[in-house]
C-alpha cells in the first residue's frame, strides 16, 4: 500500500538505487529513480521530488520511454502545484496527458484528467474543475482501469460535494466503491468511503474511513498529501456530528505535513475546517 511507501523507500529503494548506480546499468538506474519518484510524489515531498524528476526525465526522453515519461512529467507537476504556481502545474499535467496519448496507454487518461480537475479546484476554478471532472468520468467509463476508475469517480465526487451536489456525489461514489473493492486497493476504498461518509452522513461509513485514515503509516511530519481529500472529508464529517476532537486528530498530520512541505493550496483548502475547529494554533497529533 502507498501508506508504506516511505518505509519501502528507506528499506528497499534507496539500497536499490545504490546497487543500480554500482552496476552502471542505465535501466536499473532509471527504475530505481522511478521508484523513489513515486514515493516522494504521493507523500508530497516536493524538494526530493524535484531533484529526482530532474535527473530522471532527461534519461527517459533520451531512451524514448513514453510509459515512464508520462508519469514523470505528471508527477513533476506536483512541485509547482504545491507552491501555488497553477499555470505551470496545469501545463505539466497537460503535457503528461499528451505523452499518455502518444504512449497508447489510454486507460490512464482518466487519472490525468481528474488531477487536472483537482488542480483547477485547488486554484478556485470550480467551473473548470467540474468540466474536467465530468470528462475524466467519461474517460474512466470508456476505458476502465481497476485503480483509476474508482479513484476518478471519488475525486470528482469531492468536487461535486464542494458545489453542494451531495446526491450527485453519492450516486457516483456508490458506483465507485464496488470498483475499488474489486481492485483491492485500500487507498481508493478510502477515497470512496471518506467522501461517501460526508455525502450521506453515515456514521458506519465514517467510522470505517476514520479507521483507515488514522491508520496511515508515515514518518513523523509526513502524510499522504496527494490523498488530502480523504483527511478533509473525514474531518468535516466529524465536525458535522459535533466531534471536533475527532476532526482535529484526523486533520493534524495533514496540516503538519502540508506546512513542512510548503503545500500552499492544501493549507488553503483546510483553512475553513481549521476555522470551524476554532483553533488558532498548529494542531498536534
Legacy VTK file of the C-alpha trace (Angstrom):
# vtk DataFile Version 3.0
C-alpha trace
ASCII
DATASET POLYDATA
POINTS 285 float
0.000 0.000 0.000
1.086 3.552 -0.570
0.983 4.202 3.173
4.175 2.192 3.448
5.928 3.820 0.509
8.305 5.818 2.643
9.347 2.744 4.564
9.700 0.922 1.238
11.970 3.696 0.034
14.149 3.521 3.119
14.360 -0.263 3.225
14.415 -1.165 -0.465
14.516 1.675 -2.965
17.465 3.638 -1.595
19.633 0.494 -1.426
18.274 -0.443 -4.870
19.472 2.848 -6.273
22.888 2.342 -4.710
23.065 -1.102 -6.303
21.865 0.304 -9.636
24.489 3.030 -9.535
27.191 0.492 -8.720
26.100 -1.716 -11.625
26.340 1.172 -14.101
23.238 -0.275 -15.775
21.139 2.612 -17.132
17.841 0.713 -16.993
18.434 -0.272 -13.367
19.264 3.356 -12.571
16.051 4.533 -14.288
13.879 2.047 -12.413
15.428 2.958 -9.057
14.801 6.661 -9.723
11.236 5.921 -10.819
10.506 4.054 -7.604
11.880 6.880 -5.481
9.911 9.416 -7.524
6.641 7.666 -6.740
7.356 7.704 -3.018
8.177 11.400 -2.990
5.210 12.289 -5.192
2.467 10.703 -3.128
3.909 11.917 0.144
4.148 15.388 -1.390
7.875 15.695 -0.630
8.482 18.326 -3.274
12.188 19.024 -2.655
13.153 15.403 -3.200
10.578 15.030 -5.977
12.032 17.962 -7.926
15.547 16.576 -7.609
14.525 13.077 -8.689
12.383 14.085 -11.662
15.088 16.486 -12.880
17.502 13.554 -13.025
15.041 11.033 -14.412
13.249 12.982 -17.136
16.244 13.529 -19.469
17.105 9.827 -19.289
13.567 8.854 -20.282
13.465 11.339 -23.155
16.799 10.056 -24.412
15.527 6.476 -24.260
12.096 7.476 -25.660
10.438 5.633 -22.794
6.949 7.106 -23.083
5.436 4.816 -20.474
7.649 6.100 -17.657
7.904 9.599 -19.128
4.175 10.243 -18.833
4.346 9.521 -15.098
7.495 11.552 -14.566
6.096 14.634 -16.294
2.778 14.200 -14.487
4.283 13.816 -11.037
6.723 16.689 -11.630
3.619 18.907 -11.765
3.139 18.494 -8.025
6.199 20.655 -7.377
4.706 23.863 -8.849
1.242 22.857 -7.641
2.446 22.770 -4.034
3.806 26.300 -4.419
0.549 27.571 -5.876
2.070 28.009 -9.367
-1.091 26.799 -11.032
-0.288 27.744 -14.621
2.936 25.715 -14.540
1.271 22.762 -12.797
-1.531 22.748 -15.337
0.923 22.916 -18.249
2.880 19.914 -16.970
-0.267 17.851 -16.396
-1.461 18.685 -19.896
1.946 17.675 -21.266
1.691 14.373 -19.390
-1.731 13.807 -20.922
-0.267 14.445 -24.387
2.531 11.939 -23.726
-0.064 9.464 -22.496
-1.956 9.729 -25.776
1.269 9.088 -27.697
2.136 6.143 -25.448
-1.052 4.223 -26.214
-1.886 3.595 -22.537
-5.207 5.381 -22.915
-6.834 3.802 -19.862
-4.648 6.144 -17.787
-6.297 9.256 -19.256
-8.957 9.466 -16.581
-6.299 9.649 -13.825
-4.509 12.518 -15.528
-7.763 14.331 -16.325
-9.135 14.089 -12.793
-5.890 15.539 -11.438
-6.243 18.423 -13.875
-9.697 18.846 -12.340
-8.144 18.709 -8.856
-5.628 21.376 -9.853
-8.500 23.559 -11.067
-10.380 23.002 -7.811
-7.289 23.936 -5.782
-6.927 27.061 -7.928
-10.532 28.029 -7.171
-11.803 27.441 -10.724
-14.847 25.332 -9.889
-16.391 25.593 -13.356
-13.277 24.138 -14.972
-12.941 21.539 -12.200
-16.467 20.303 -12.877
-15.969 20.177 -16.647
-12.674 18.284 -16.395
-14.108 16.006 -13.726
-17.030 15.081 -15.957
-14.595 14.439 -18.808
-12.500 12.211 -16.544
-15.554 10.175 -15.522
-16.494 9.630 -19.168
-12.923 8.562 -19.929
-12.951 6.138 -16.989
-16.185 4.579 -18.194
-14.931 4.251 -21.761
-11.571 2.645 -20.928
-11.681 1.168 -17.462
-8.659 0.627 -15.262
-9.043 -1.185 -11.923
-7.375 1.618 -9.915
-8.048 4.813 -11.815
-11.736 4.090 -12.421
-12.621 4.187 -8.725
-10.200 6.994 -7.896
-11.512 9.170 -10.735
-15.093 8.799 -9.555
-14.124 9.522 -5.946
-12.077 12.624 -6.737
-14.809 14.081 -8.951
-17.356 13.312 -6.248
-15.444 15.562 -3.843
-15.735 18.400 -6.352
-19.475 17.741 -6.525
-19.641 17.897 -2.723
-17.848 21.236 -2.708
-20.535 22.603 -5.063
-23.342 21.284 -2.838
-24.330 18.360 -5.053
-24.446 15.623 -2.406
-26.933 13.464 -4.365
-24.725 13.537 -7.469
-21.664 12.716 -5.396
-23.462 9.862 -3.643
-24.584 8.280 -6.907
-21.046 8.401 -8.280
-19.483 7.046 -5.083
-21.945 4.176 -4.865
-20.724 3.145 -8.308
-17.078 3.661 -7.354
-16.928 1.728 -4.089
-17.512 -1.757 -5.563
-14.895 -0.996 -8.235
-12.373 -0.063 -5.533
-13.166 -3.253 -3.647
-12.766 -5.367 -6.778
-9.373 -3.752 -7.411
-8.377 -4.474 -3.804
-6.768 -1.087 -3.210
-7.398 0.229 0.280
-6.271 3.721 -0.708
-9.010 4.017 -3.323
-11.561 2.444 -0.981
-10.634 5.203 1.478
-11.172 7.855 -1.196
-14.672 6.469 -1.759
-15.552 5.883 1.895
-14.421 9.292 3.143
-16.372 11.187 0.506
-19.425 8.928 0.866
-19.413 9.431 4.640
-19.516 13.191 4.109
-22.151 12.956 1.380
-24.532 10.704 3.337
-23.779 11.456 6.980
-23.424 7.724 7.644
-21.711 7.002 10.966
-20.849 3.464 9.862
-19.024 4.690 6.779
-17.364 7.463 8.751
-16.033 5.092 11.392
-14.542 2.826 8.747
-12.998 5.753 6.873
-11.648 7.165 10.132
-10.032 3.838 10.991
-8.219 3.728 7.664
-7.131 7.359 7.515
-5.846 7.400 11.098
-4.031 4.139 10.387
-1.944 5.626 7.587
1.680 4.929 8.443
4.084 7.717 7.563
7.205 9.055 9.243
6.729 11.870 11.742
5.765 15.073 9.999
4.594 13.344 6.810
1.177 12.473 5.400
-0.469 11.197 2.227
-0.661 14.701 0.809
-1.979 13.625 -2.572
-4.857 11.996 -0.709
-5.649 15.217 1.162
-9.331 14.954 0.262
-9.654 11.866 2.448
-8.418 13.668 5.577
-10.607 16.688 4.864
-13.768 14.689 4.155
-13.405 12.701 7.380
-12.627 15.838 9.421
-15.657 17.672 8.018
-17.823 14.628 8.738
-16.747 14.537 12.388
-17.398 18.274 12.666
-20.885 17.754 11.247
-21.524 15.250 14.025
-20.300 17.665 16.713
-16.990 15.823 17.295
-14.273 18.488 16.936
-11.642 16.460 18.797
-12.026 13.599 16.328
-11.746 16.084 13.475
-8.568 17.596 14.955
-6.989 14.175 15.323
-7.657 13.308 11.685
-6.550 16.655 10.307
-3.358 17.084 12.357
-0.950 15.002 10.207
-2.197 16.625 7.010
-1.622 20.127 8.350
1.793 19.329 9.773
2.983 17.776 6.524
1.463 20.482 4.325
3.179 23.183 6.369
6.530 21.424 6.360
6.436 20.683 2.637
5.026 24.077 1.698
1.760 22.905 0.121
0.023 26.274 -0.074
-3.179 25.130 -1.879
-3.789 22.305 0.603
-3.454 24.687 3.537
-5.944 26.982 1.816
-8.339 24.064 1.347
-8.002 23.113 5.008
-8.387 26.658 6.324
-12.225 26.646 6.539
-12.103 23.426 8.551
-9.475 24.868 10.897
-11.633 27.974 11.377
-14.608 25.793 12.251
-12.479 23.977 14.776
-11.828 27.308 16.460
-8.093 26.592 16.664
-5.674 29.464 16.144
-2.571 27.341 16.884
-0.987 24.496 14.910
-2.698 21.203 15.537
-0.692 18.454 17.164
-1.278 14.800 16.537
LINES 1 286
285 0 1 2 3 4 5 6 7 8 9 10 11 12 13 14 15 16 17 18 19 20 21 22 23 24 25 26 27 28 29 30 31 32 33 34 35 36 37 38 39 40 41 42 43 44 45 46 47 48 49 50 51 52 53 54 55 56 57 58 59 60 61 62 63 64 65 66 67 68 69 70 71 72 73 74 75 76 77 78 79 80 81 82 83 84 85 86 87 88 89 90 91 92 93 94 95 96 97 98 99 100 101 102 103 104 105 106 107 108 109 110 111 112 113 114 115 116 117 118 119 120 121 122 123 124 125 126 127 128 129 130 131 132 133 134 135 136 137 138 139 140 141 142 143 144 145 146 147 148 149 150 151 152 153 154 155 156 157 158 159 160 161 162 163 164 165 166 167 168 169 170 171 172 173 174 175 176 177 178 179 180 181 182 183 184 185 186 187 188 189 190 191 192 193 194 195 196 197 198 199 200 201 202 203 204 205 206 207 208 209 210 211 212 213 214 215 216 217 218 219 220 221 222 223 224 225 226 227 228 229 230 231 232 233 234 235 236 237 238 239 240 241 242 243 244 245 246 247 248 249 250 251 252 253 254 255 256 257 258 259 260 261 262 263 264 265 266 267 268 269 270 271 272 273 274 275 276 277 278 279 280 281 282 283 284
